[in-house]
Amino acid sequence: MKPTFEASATTTSSAAVTEAKKQHDRATTGELVIQGVSTAVAASVIIKTGQGIVGSLARSPLLLFGVGVVAGYFTHKYRKEIITITSKTAEQGKDFIVRQKEHVQEMLAQSQEDEAEASD
């Protein structure tokens, strides 16, 4: 009798874990929607602000030249930091892609195992 009790307890806890994962996925979906809306609003504000700034620069060539000089100065001053950050970002991007490929391969292997178990 005791093994039967343990099996049913395991099944119950497994069901509880599955339900918890479903609730987490629903919350994540809602959060993704909110994040998408907030990103769209932020992008809209940035575009509108940028249009005003670009319009001002287009009307004043001297101001445009000054902004170019300042941008060039700071780019030259911080060129080593910019190169370092760019290199690190490129490496992180490559690592991310490799991890994603591994995850996809693991998911495919798991899916094939599940199909093999289901067909047996």
MMTF fields as JSON, N, C-alpha, C and O atoms, coordinates in Angstrom:
{
  "mmtfVersion": "1.0.0",
  "mmtfProducer": "UNKNOWN",
  "numBonds": 479,
  "numAtoms": 480,
  "numGroups": 120,
  "numChains": 1,
  "numModels": 1,
  "chainsPerModel": [1],
  "groupsPerChain": [120],
  "chainIdList": ["A"],
  "bondAtomList": [4, 2, 8, 6, 12, 10, 16, 14, 20, 18, 24, 22, 28, 26, 32, 30, 36, 34, 40, 38, 44, 42, 48, 46, 52, 50, 56, 54, 60, 58, 64, 62, 68, 66, 72, 70, 76, 74, 80, 78, 84, 82, 88, 86, 92, 90, 96, 94, 100, 98, 104, 102, 108, 106, 112, 110, 116, 114, 120, 118, 124, 122, 128, 126, 132, 130, 136, 134, 140, 138, 144, 142, 148, 146, 152, 150, 156, 154, 160, 158, 164, 162, 168, 166, 172, 170, 176, 174, 180, 178, 184, 182, 188, 186, 192, 190, 196, 194, 200, 198, 204, 202, 208, 206, 212, 210, 216, 214, 220, 218, 224, 222, 228, 226, 232, 230, 236, 234, 240, 238, 244, 242, 248, 246, 252, 250, 256, 254, 260, 258, 264, 262, 268, 266, 272, 270, 276, 274, 280, 278, 284, 282, 288, 286, 292, 290, 296, 294, 300, 298, 304, 302, 308, 306, 312, 310, 316, 314, 320, 318, 324, 322, 328, 326, 332, 330, 336, 334, 340, 338, 344, 342, 348, 346, 352, 350, 356, 354, 360, 358, 364, 362, 368, 366, 372, 370, 376, 374, 380, 378, 384, 382, 388, 386, 392, 390, 396, 394, 400, 398, 404, 402, 408, 406, 412, 410, 416, 414, 420, 418, 424, 422, 428, 426, 432, 430, 436, 434, 440, 438, 444, 442, 448, 446, 452, 450, 456, 454, 460, 458, 464, 462, 468, 466, 472, 470, 476, 474],
  "bondOrderList": [1, 1, 1, 1, 1, 1, 1, 1, 1, 1, 1, 1, 1, 1, 1, 1, 1, 1, 1, 1, 1, 1, 1, 1, 1, 1, 1, 1, 1, 1, 1, 1, 1, 1, 1, 1, 1, 1, 1, 1, 1, 1, 1, 1, 1, 1, 1, 1, 1, 1, 1, 1, 1, 1, 1, 1, 1, 1, 1, 1, 1, 1, 1, 1, 1, 1, 1, 1, 1, 1, 1, 1, 1, 1, 1, 1, 1, 1, 1, 1, 1, 1, 1, 1, 1, 1, 1, 1, 1, 1, 1, 1, 1, 1, 1, 1, 1, 1, 1, 1, 1, 1, 1, 1, 1, 1, 1, 1, 1, 1, 1, 1, 1, 1, 1, 1, 1, 1, 1],
  "groupList": [{"groupName": "MET", "atomNameList": ["N", "CA", "C", "O"], "elementList": ["N", "C", "C", "O"], "formalChargeList": [0, 0, 0, 0], "bondAtomList": [1, 0, 2, 1, 3, 2], "bondOrderList": [1, 1, 2], "singleLetterCode": "M", "chemCompType": "L-PEPTIDE LINKING"}, {"groupName": "LYS", "atomNameList": ["N", "CA", "C", "O"], "elementList": ["N", "C", "C", "O"], "formalChargeList": [0, 0, 0, 0], "bondAtomList": [1, 0, 2, 1, 3, 2], "bondOrderList": [1, 1, 2], "singleLetterCode": "K", "chemCompType": "L-PEPTIDE LINKING"}, {"groupName": "PRO", "atomNameList": ["N", "CA", "C", "O"], "elementList": ["N", "C", "C", "O"], "formalChargeList": [0, 0, 0, 0], "bondAtomList": [1, 0, 2, 1, 3, 2], "bondOrderList": [1, 1, 2], "singleLetterCode": "P", "chemCompType": "L-PEPTIDE LINKING"}, {"groupName": "THR", "atomNameList": ["N", "CA", "C", "O"], "elementList": ["N", "C", "C", "O"], "formalChargeList": [0, 0, 0, 0], "bondAtomList": [1, 0, 2, 1, 3, 2], "bondOrderList": [1, 1, 2], "singleLetterCode": "T", "chemCompType": "L-PEPTIDE LINKING"}, {"groupName": "PHE", "atomNameList": ["N", "CA", "C", "O"], "elementList": ["N", "C", "C", "O"], "formalChargeList": [0, 0, 0, 0], "bondAtomList": [1, 0, 2, 1, 3, 2], "bondOrderList": [1, 1, 2], "singleLetterCode": "F", "chemCompType": "L-PEPTIDE LINKING"}, {"groupName": "GLU", "atomNameList": ["N", "CA", "C", "O"], "elementList": ["N", "C", "C", "O"], "formalChargeList": [0, 0, 0, 0], "bondAtomList": [1, 0, 2, 1, 3, 2], "bondOrderList": [1, 1, 2], "singleLetterCode": "E", "chemCompType": "L-PEPTIDE LINKING"}, {"groupName": "ALA", "atomNameList": ["N", "CA", "C", "O"], "elementList": ["N", "C", "C", "O"], "formalChargeList": [0, 0, 0, 0], "bondAtomList": [1, 0, 2, 1, 3, 2], "bondOrderList": [1, 1, 2], "singleLetterCode": "A", "chemCompType": "L-PEPTIDE LINKING"}, {"groupName": "SER", "atomNameList": ["N", "CA", "C", "O"], "elementList": ["N", "C", "C", "O"], "formalChargeList": [0, 0, 0, 0], "bondAtomList": [1, 0, 2, 1, 3, 2], "bondOrderList": [1, 1, 2], "singleLetterCode": "S", "chemCompType": "L-PEPTIDE LINKING"}, {"groupName": "VAL", "atomNameList": ["N", "CA", "C", "O"], "elementList": ["N", "C", "C", "O"], "formalChargeList": [0, 0, 0, 0], "bondAtomList": [1, 0, 2, 1, 3, 2], "bondOrderList": [1, 1, 2], "singleLetterCode": "V", "chemCompType": "L-PEPTIDE LINKING"}, {"groupName": "GLN", "atomNameList": ["N", "CA", "C", "O"], "elementList": ["N", "C", "C", "O"], "formalChargeList": [0, 0, 0, 0], "bondAtomList": [1, 0, 2, 1, 3, 2], "bondOrderList": [1, 1, 2], "singleLetterCode": "Q", "chemCompType": "L-PEPTIDE LINKING"}, {"groupName": "HIS", "atomNameList": ["N", "CA", "C", "O"], "elementList": ["N", "C", "C", "O"], "formalChargeList": [0, 0, 0, 0], "bondAtomList": [1, 0, 2, 1, 3, 2], "bondOrderList": [1, 1, 2], "singleLetterCode": "H", "chemCompType": "L-PEPTIDE LINKING"}, {"groupName": "ASP", "atomNameList": ["N", "CA", "C", "O"], "elementList": ["N", "C", "C", "O"], "formalChargeList": [0, 0, 0, 0], "bondAtomList": [1, 0, 2, 1, 3, 2], "bondOrderList": [1, 1, 2], "singleLetterCode": "D", "chemCompType": "L-PEPTIDE LINKING"}, {"groupName": "ARG", "atomNameList": ["N", "CA", "C", "O"], "elementList": ["N", "C", "C", "O"], "formalChargeList": [0, 0, 0, 0], "bondAtomList": [1, 0, 2, 1, 3, 2], "bondOrderList": [1, 1, 2], "singleLetterCode": "R", "chemCompType": "L-PEPTIDE LINKING"}, {"groupName": "GLY", "atomNameList": ["N", "CA", "C", "O"], "elementList": ["N", "C", "C", "O"], "formalChargeList": [0, 0, 0, 0], "bondAtomList": [1, 0, 2, 1, 3, 2], "bondOrderList": [1, 1, 2], "singleLetterCode": "G", "chemCompType": "PEPTIDE LINKING"}, {"groupName": "LEU", "atomNameList": ["N", "CA", "C", "O"], "elementList": ["N", "C", "C", "O"], "formalChargeList": [0, 0, 0, 0], "bondAtomList": [1, 0, 2, 1, 3, 2], "bondOrderList": [1, 1, 2], "singleLetterCode": "L", "chemCompType": "L-PEPTIDE LINKING"}, {"groupName": "ILE", "atomNameList": ["N", "CA", "C", "O"], "elementList": ["N", "C", "C", "O"], "formalChargeList": [0, 0, 0, 0], "bondAtomList": [1, 0, 2, 1, 3, 2], "bondOrderList": [1, 1, 2], "singleLetterCode": "I", "chemCompType": "L-PEPTIDE LINKING"}, {"groupName": "TYR", "atomNameList": ["N", "CA", "C", "O"], "elementList": ["N", "C", "C", "O"], "formalChargeList": [0, 0, 0, 0], "bondAtomList": [1, 0, 2, 1, 3, 2], "bondOrderList": [1, 1, 2], "singleLetterCode": "Y", "chemCompType": "L-PEPTIDE LINKING"}],
  "groupTypeList": [0, 1, 2, 3, 4, 5, 6, 7, 6, 3, 3, 3, 7, 7, 6, 6, 8, 3, 5, 6, 1, 1, 9, 10, 11, 12, 6, 3, 3, 13, 5, 14, 8, 15, 9, 13, 8, 7, 3, 6, 8, 6, 6, 7, 8, 15, 15, 1, 3, 13, 9, 13, 15, 8, 13, 7, 14, 6, 12, 7, 2, 14, 14, 14, 4, 13, 8, 13, 8, 8, 6, 13, 16, 4, 3, 10, 1, 16, 12, 1, 5, 15, 15, 3, 15, 3, 7, 1, 3, 6, 5, 9, 13, 1, 11, 4, 15, 8, 12, 9, 1, 5, 10, 8, 9, 5, 0, 14, 6, 9, 7, 9, 5, 11, 5, 6, 5, 6, 7, 11],
  "groupIdList": [1, 2, 3, 4, 5, 6, 7, 8, 9, 10, 11, 12, 13, 14, 15, 16, 17, 18, 19, 20, 21, 22, 23, 24, 25, 26, 27, 28, 29, 30, 31, 32, 33, 34, 35, 36, 37, 38, 39, 40, 41, 42, 43, 44, 45, 46, 47, 48, 49, 50, 51, 52, 53, 54, 55, 56, 57, 58, 59, 60, 61, 62, 63, 64, 65, 66, 67, 68, 69, 70, 71, 72, 73, 74, 75, 76, 77, 78, 79, 80, 81, 82, 83, 84, 85, 86, 87, 88, 89, 90, 91, 92, 93, 94, 95, 96, 97, 98, 99, 100, 101, 102, 103, 104, 105, 106, 107, 108, 109, 110, 111, 112, 113, 114, 115, 116, 117, 118, 119, 120],
  "secStructList": [7, 2, 2, 2, 2, 2, 2, 2, 2, 2, 2, 2, 2, 2, 2, 2, 2, 2, 2, 2, 2, 2, 2, 2, 2, 2, 2, 2, 2, 2, 2, 2, 2, 2, 2, 2, 2, 2, 2, 2, 2, 2, 2, 2, 2, 2, 2, 2, 2, 2, 2, 2, 2, 2, 2, 2, 2, 2, 2, 7, 2, 2, 2, 2, 2, 2, 2, 2, 2, 2, 2, 2, 2, 2, 2, 2, 2, 6, 2, 2, 2, 2, 2, 2, 2, 2, 2, 2, 2, 2, 2, 2, 2, 2, 2, 2, 2, 2, 2, 2, 2, 2, 2, 2, 2, 2, 2, 2, 2, 2, 2, 2, 2, 2, 2, 2, 2, 2, 2, 7],
  "xCoordList": [0.815, 0.0, 0.862, 0.512, 1.959, 2.782, 3.308, 3.269, 3.802, 4.258, 3.146, 3.41, 1.915, 0.805, 0.583, 0.333, 0.678, 0.51, 1.578, 1.276, 2.831, 3.919, 3.718, 3.984, 3.252, 3.024, 1.931, 2.059, 0.859, -0.206, 0.248, -0.165, 1.089, 1.613, 2.507, 2.475, 3.299, 4.158, 3.316, 3.626, 2.26, 1.382, 0.726, 0.614, 0.294, -0.338, 0.645, 0.301, 1.866, 2.845, 3.245, 3.513, 3.287, 3.599, 2.51, 2.803, 1.268, 0.152, 0.218, -0.059, 0.585, 0.695, 1.801, 1.643, 2.916, 4.023, 3.604, 3.916, 2.89, 2.418, 1.47, 1.569, 0.556, -0.378, 0.36, 0.014, 1.368, 2.155, 2.879, 2.974, 3.389, 4.065, 3.09, 3.435, 1.872, 0.861, 0.533, 0.405, 0.396, 0.105, 1.258, 1.04, 2.482, 3.662, 3.684, 3.996, 3.354, 3.344, 2.306, 2.562, 1.136, 0.11, 0.59, 0.384, 1.218, 1.733, 2.817, 2.885, 3.649, 4.717, 4.145, 4.66, 3.095, 2.472, 1.918, 2.095, 1.248, 0.735, 1.843, 1.722, 2.912, 4.044, 4.652, 5.078, 4.694, 5.241, 4.38, 4.905, 3.068, 2.181, 2.417, 2.517, 2.506, 2.742, 4.09, 4.216, 5.096, 6.421, 6.4, 7.041, 5.677, 5.582, 4.911, 5.358, 3.833, 3.124, 4.017, 4.092, 4.688, 5.541, 6.712, 7.122, 7.246, 8.326, 7.833, 8.535, 6.628, 6.066, 5.852, 6.129, 5.362, 5.144, 6.48, 6.6, 7.479, 8.796, 9.392, 9.971, 9.253, 9.784, 9.082, 9.721, 7.791, 7.03, 7.504, 7.673, 7.715, 8.183, 9.577, 9.859, 10.44, 11.804, 11.779, 12.519, 10.944, 10.872, 10.377, 10.934, 9.337, 8.806, 9.85, 10.013, 10.549, 11.587, 12.711, 13.214, 13.098, 14.166, 13.801, 14.653, 12.529, 12.095, 12.261, 12.678, 11.936, 12.099, 13.552, 13.887, 14.414, 15.841, 16.429, 17.177, 16.093, 16.621, 16.108, 16.84, 14.853, 14.315, 15.094, 15.377, 15.444, 16.23, 17.612, 18.114, 18.232, 19.565, 19.538, 20.465, 18.485, 18.389, 18.237, 18.678, 17.618, 17.418, 18.67, 18.795, 19.592, 20.781, 22.04, 22.43, 22.678, 23.87, 25.031, 25.816, 25.148, 26.223, 26.029, 26.985, 24.8, 24.496, 24.775, 25.307, 24.425, 24.691, 26.197, 26.638, 26.966, 28.415, 28.954, 29.811, 28.457, 28.901, 28.592, 29.42, 27.409, 27.048, 27.983, 28.391, 28.322, 29.25, 30.624, 31.251, 31.1, 32.417, 32.415, 33.346, 31.374, 31.277, 31.197, 31.856, 30.392, 30.28, 31.626, 32.014, 32.331, 33.644, 34.648, 35.446, 34.604, 35.503, 35.292, 36.245, 34.026, 33.752, 34.02, 34.439, 33.783, 34.097, 35.595, 36.032, 36.391, 37.841, 38.33, 39.199, 37.772, 38.2, 37.932, 38.76, 36.78, 36.39, 36.49, 35.788, 37.357, 37.438, 37.839, 37.33, 38.746, 39.173, 38.021, 37.825, 37.267, 36.123, 35.056, 34.433, 34.856, 33.861, 34.264, 33.422, 35.518, 36.008, 35.884, 35.474, 36.229, 36.134, 34.689, 34.405, 33.793, 32.378, 31.829, 31.066, 32.208, 31.741, 32.238, 31.491, 33.489, 34.048, 33.341, 32.998, 33.118, 32.418, 31.0, 30.524, 30.333, 28.961, 28.934, 28.049, 29.898, 29.962, 30.199, 29.581, 31.089, 31.356, 30.113, 29.792, 29.419, 28.202, 27.134, 26.395, 27.05, 26.09, 26.402, 25.498, 27.677, 28.079, 27.778, 27.278, 28.078, 27.79, 26.293, 25.869, 25.499, 24.055, 23.546, 22.707, 24.05, 23.624, 24.006, 23.211, 25.202, 25.637, 24.731, 24.324, 24.416, 23.524, 22.143, 21.542, 21.639, 20.311, 20.315, 19.349, 21.38, 21.482, 21.484, 20.832, 22.216, 22.25, 20.872, 20.459, 20.156, 18.819, 17.87, 17.061, 17.966, 17.102, 17.426, 16.52, 18.705, 19.095, 18.587, 18.109, 18.686, 18.17, 16.66, 16.141, 15.961, 14.506, 14.123, 13.174, 14.85, 14.575, 14.831, 14.038, 15.927, 16.236, 15.151, 14.717, 14.718, 13.665, 12.363, 11.653, 12.055, 10.839, 10.893, 9.903, 12.038, 12.181, 12.07, 11.493, 12.623, 12.498, 11.05, 10.581, 10.342, 8.928, 8.104, 7.21, 8.398, 7.681, 7.986, 7.098, 9.254, 9.638, 8.93, 8.479, 8.82, 8.125, 6.637, 6.012, 6.07, 4.631, 4.301, 3.231, 5.188, 4.921, 5.12, 4.568, 5.895, 6.122, 5.002, 5.044],
  "yCoordList": [-1.193, 0.0, 1.262, 2.253, 1.229, 2.414, 2.879, 4.079, 1.983, 2.452, 3.119, 4.074, 2.636, 3.242, 4.67, 5.574, 4.863, 6.203, 7.146, 8.285, 6.684, 7.523, 7.862, 8.988, 6.901, 7.166, 8.218, 9.111, 8.111, 9.093, 10.463, 11.484, 10.497, 11.765, 12.403, 13.619, 11.589, 12.091, 12.637, 13.689, 11.923, 12.373, 13.686, 14.581, 13.819, 15.045, 16.212, 17.299, 15.989, 17.076, 17.431, 18.595, 16.436, 16.693, 17.555, 18.469, 17.258, 18.055, 19.48, 20.438, 19.612, 20.945, 21.752, 22.949, 21.101, 21.785, 22.214, 23.323, 21.326, 21.657, 22.849, 23.747, 22.867, 23.984, 25.277, 26.341, 25.185, 26.372, 26.916, 28.129, 26.014, 26.452, 27.139, 28.14, 26.61, 27.231, 28.635, 29.559, 28.804, 30.12, 31.074, 32.248, 30.579, 31.399, 31.832, 32.986, 30.914, 31.251, 32.32, 33.217, 32.242, 33.253, 34.613, 35.629, 34.632, 35.9, 36.451, 37.659, 35.584, 36.012, 36.61, 37.61, 36.012, 36.532, 37.932, 38.829, 38.119, 39.448, 40.462, 41.604, 40.044, 40.947, 41.316, 42.454, 40.353, 40.633, 41.649, 42.512, 41.552, 42.508, 43.906, 44.877, 44.001, 45.301, 45.859, 47.052, 44.997, 45.448, 45.943, 46.945, 45.257, 45.679, 47.028, 47.872, 47.233, 48.518, 49.641, 50.709, 49.399, 50.452, 50.761, 51.916, 49.748, 49.978, 50.816, 51.713, 50.524, 51.285, 52.747, 53.648, 52.978, 54.348, 55.082, 56.23, 54.416, 55.042, 55.358, 56.426, 54.436, 54.671, 55.856, 56.667, 55.95, 57.062, 58.403, 59.371, 58.445, 59.682, 60.049, 61.216, 59.053, 59.307, 59.821, 60.743, 59.238, 59.67, 61.108, 61.909, 61.437, 62.808, 63.812, 64.885, 63.459, 64.346, 64.5, 65.602, 63.389, 63.416, 64.266, 64.959, 64.217, 65.034, 66.518, 67.297, 66.902, 68.303, 68.722, 69.818, 67.864, 68.185, 68.239, 69.16, 67.26, 67.236, 68.441, 69.024, 68.814, 70.004, 71.248, 72.088, 71.371, 72.529, 72.518, 73.563, 71.351, 71.246, 71.543, 72.158, 71.112, 71.33, 72.809, 73.263, 73.562, 74.991, 75.808, 76.947, 75.234, 75.982, 75.174, 74.314, 75.427, 74.676, 74.838, 73.907, 75.988, 76.199, 75.305, 74.732, 75.196, 74.317, 72.865, 72.108, 72.474, 71.118, 70.842, 69.771, 71.788, 71.638, 71.494, 70.648, 72.313, 72.243, 70.891, 70.335, 70.363, 69.046, 67.979, 67.063, 68.096, 67.152, 67.205, 66.168, 68.408, 68.573, 67.957, 67.242, 68.235, 67.684, 66.163, 65.483, 65.62, 64.166, 63.554, 62.522, 64.172, 63.68, 63.727, 62.806, 64.807, 64.936, 63.808, 63.157, 63.581, 62.534, 61.142, 60.25, 60.954, 59.655, 59.41, 58.301, 60.433, 60.277, 60.085, 59.253, 60.848, 60.781, 59.405, 58.883, 58.817, 57.536, 56.372, 55.373, 56.492, 55.468, 54.1, 53.08, 54.062, 52.775, 52.092, 50.884, 52.861, 52.295, 51.817, 50.775, 52.594, 52.211, 50.906, 50.033, 50.764, 49.539, 48.361, 47.278, 48.547, 47.475, 47.024, 45.827, 47.964, 47.633, 46.935, 45.977, 47.404, 46.787, 45.355, 44.47, 45.122, 43.77, 42.847, 41.717, 43.329, 42.511, 42.189, 41.066, 43.176, 42.958, 41.923, 41.069, 41.999, 41.023, 39.615, 38.658, 39.489, 38.183, 37.646, 36.464, 38.503, 38.079, 37.651, 36.699, 38.344, 37.971, 36.594, 35.785, 36.331, 35.018, 33.93, 32.863, 34.191, 33.217, 32.957, 31.819, 34.007, 33.864, 32.968, 32.096, 33.184, 32.373, 30.91, 30.016, 30.663, 29.284, 28.625, 27.476, 29.351, 28.798, 28.5, 27.475, 29.396, 29.173, 27.951, 27.188, 27.759, 26.574, 25.313, 24.326, 25.345, 24.185, 23.911, 22.756, 24.96, 24.779, 24.186, 23.315, 24.649, 24.117, 22.648, 21.833, 22.308, 20.91, 20.04, 18.93, 20.531, 19.776, 19.597, 18.52, 20.639, 20.539, 19.554, 18.786, 19.569, 18.619, 17.186, 16.289, 16.97, 15.638, 15.179, 14.028, 16.058, 15.728, 15.409, 14.474, 16.183, 15.954, 14.602, 13.872, 14.271, 12.979, 11.833, 10.793, 12.016, 10.993, 10.815, 9.691, 11.924, 11.857, 11.153, 10.369, 11.428, 10.776, 9.285, 8.467, 8.93, 7.513, 6.799, 5.667, 7.428, 6.834, 6.702, 5.713, 7.699, 7.679, 6.604, 6.0, 6.349, 5.337, 3.931, 2.98, 3.774, 2.432, 1.986, 0.885],
  "zCoordList": [0.0, 0.0, 0.0, -0.64, 0.697, 0.791, -0.571, -0.842, -1.447, -2.75, -3.56, -4.29, -3.446, -4.16, -3.679, -4.477, -2.365, -1.798, -2.327, -2.686, -2.38, -2.873, -4.341, -4.761, -5.12, -6.54, -6.721, -7.558, -5.936, -6.081, -5.591, -6.141, -4.568, -4.085, -5.148, -5.34, -5.833, -6.893, -8.044, -8.603, -8.391, -9.462, -9.085, -9.923, -7.847, -7.394, -7.434, -7.897, -6.951, -6.955, -8.381, -8.68, -9.264, -10.661, -11.301, -12.072, -10.976, -11.496, -10.955, -11.676, -9.684, -9.087, -9.758, -9.996, -10.06, -10.729, -12.124, -12.557, -12.838, -14.182, -14.14, -14.976, -13.18, -13.044, -12.712, -13.224, -11.862, -11.517, -12.747, -12.931, -13.587, -14.811, -15.754, -16.381, -15.86, -16.723, -16.23, -17.034, -14.907, -14.358, -14.614, -14.915, -14.496, -14.752, -16.211, -16.506, -17.139, -18.56, -18.86, -19.663, -18.226, -18.439, -17.939, -18.602, -16.792, -16.257, -17.176, -17.404, -17.694, -18.571, -19.856, -20.354, -20.391, -21.597, -21.348, -22.173, -20.215, -19.877, -19.72, -20.162, -19.096, -18.923, -20.269, -20.47, -21.194, -22.518, -23.262, -23.965, -23.111, -23.764, -23.201, -23.951, -21.886, -21.254, -21.676, -21.951, -21.726, -22.133, -23.582, -23.9, -24.453, -25.848, -25.993, -26.77, -25.239, -25.301, -24.785, -25.392, -23.674, -23.113, -24.05, -24.165, -24.712, -25.674, -26.849, -27.315, -27.324, -28.438, -28.052, -28.844, -26.843, -26.377, -26.27, -26.699, -25.697, -25.559, -26.926, -27.121, -27.866, -29.209, -29.869, -30.541, -29.678, -30.252, -29.693, -30.433, -28.386, -27.75, -28.253, -28.524, -28.375, -28.845, -30.28, -30.62, -31.113, -32.515, -32.608, -33.358, -31.852, -31.88, -31.387, -31.969, -30.32, -29.79, -30.806, -31.027, -31.42, -32.417, -33.613, -34.168, -34.019, -35.149, -34.833, -35.69, -33.614, -33.22, -33.219, -33.668, -32.719, -32.663, -34.068, -34.397, -34.891, -36.259, -37.037, -37.838, -36.803, -37.475, -37.101, -37.955, -35.824, -35.378, -36.003, -36.419, -36.074, -36.657, -38.146, -38.674, -38.827, -40.266, -40.59, -41.646, -39.691, -39.932, -39.622, -40.071, -38.86, -38.459, -38.784, -37.995, -39.913, -40.302, -39.317, -39.135, -38.692, -37.728, -36.505, -35.983, -36.063, -34.933, -35.307, -34.494, -36.518, -36.998, -37.018, -36.602, -37.492, -37.507, -36.082, -35.826, -35.158, -33.76, -33.133, -32.41, -33.405, -32.866, -33.436, -32.721, -34.718, -35.341, -34.713, -34.493, -34.422, -33.789, -32.393, -32.025, -31.622, -30.256, -30.306, -29.519, -31.229, -31.352, -31.734, -31.186, -32.656, -33.055, -31.911, -31.738, -31.13, -29.986, -28.988, -28.561, -28.617, -27.623, -28.178, -27.441, -29.452, -30.064, -30.024, -29.714, -30.333, -30.288, -28.846, -28.586, -27.929, -26.528, -25.923, -25.176, -26.242, -25.642, -26.624, -26.471, -27.631, -28.664, -28.115, -28.58, -27.133, -26.572, -25.843, -25.975, -25.081, -24.37, -25.351, -25.149, -26.415, -27.427, -28.096, -28.303, -28.431, -29.073, -28.118, -28.535, -26.85, -25.857, -25.683, -25.687, -25.535, -25.348, -26.581, -26.462, -27.762, -28.996, -29.114, -29.531, -28.751, -28.805, -27.834, -28.182, -26.604, -25.609, -26.062, -25.893, -26.634, -27.108, -28.23, -28.269, -29.134, -30.227, -29.684, -30.149, -28.705, -28.099, -27.392, -27.511, -26.662, -25.97, -26.963, -26.712, -28.081, -29.12, -29.689, -29.902, -29.935, -30.445, -29.422, -29.78, -28.15, -27.093, -26.979, -26.78, -27.105, -27.034, -28.159, -27.934, -29.357, -30.496, -30.288, -30.577, -29.794, -29.543, -28.496, -28.663, -27.419, -26.389, -26.952, -26.628, -27.798, -28.378, -29.295, -29.307, -30.055, -30.902, -30.048, -30.39, -28.936, -28.038, -27.457, -27.365, -27.065, -26.505, -27.542, -27.22, -28.768, -29.833, -30.081, -30.251, -30.104, -30.296, -29.154, -29.387, -27.926, -26.776, -26.875, -26.582, -27.285, -27.418, -28.515, -28.355, -29.623, -30.693, -30.235, -30.525, -29.526, -29.015, -28.041, -28.097, -27.163, -26.203, -26.928, -26.559, -27.952, -28.728, -29.427, -29.45, -29.992, -30.66, -29.675, -29.991, -28.472, -27.425, -27.011, -26.832, -26.859, -26.486, -27.558, -27.238, -28.831, -29.926, -29.942, -30.185, -29.68, -29.657, -28.515, -28.691, -27.35, -26.207, -26.483, -26.1, -27.148, -27.443, -28.462, -28.387, -29.413, -30.444, -29.904, -30.457, -28.834, -28.261, -27.413, -26.864]
}
